[in-house]
Amino acid sequence: MTTNDNNASHAESGNDRAAVLAQTQTWVEKAVIGLNLCPFAKAVQVKKQIRYTVTEATSVRELHTILSDEIQLLLEADPALIETTLLIHPHVLNDFLDFNDFLDVADELLEELDADGVLQIASFHPDYQFAGSKPDDIENYTNRSPFPTLHILREESIDRAVDSYPDTDDIFQKNMDTLNKLGLDGWKKLFVEPSAE
């Protein structure tokens, strides 16, 4: 997590970042892994190879700079230590259409940094909406995260995962089936803390 928590003046924002991080990790554990939306996520989570970066960027320019830094970091990092990065940006690109437009900028950045073909960026957003779907369609929740999030992945890891998983083409349909059975109420219940007795 990107923080300046040593500085007392940043205590409040540090608490905000901690809350954002906690909600994102809960989503990964209960939805992405718990519902098996990504069959490859559990292994990297268990090995603590996911880098969670919460940024306070409030402009696209700031986010672009931070994304560039995160791409460079992942390119240079040992995959055994950092396999993948979730860049969480709660204060910028909260409008899904703006976020969606930024994905082209993110892909251009991969090319500029000679990372195209080495890394790729997946996208998650609280208002994620697949083309042709309605805003409340449960299928959209496969890509709905608590906050706007850019997921930087290693192409090599994706290739390995695809080789080891017999039916990758079926993942999307299985996710649709899972969410349709769960329904919106079931999705919401995933994130309700059990009441203390």
Disulfide bonds with the S-S distance in Angstrom:
none
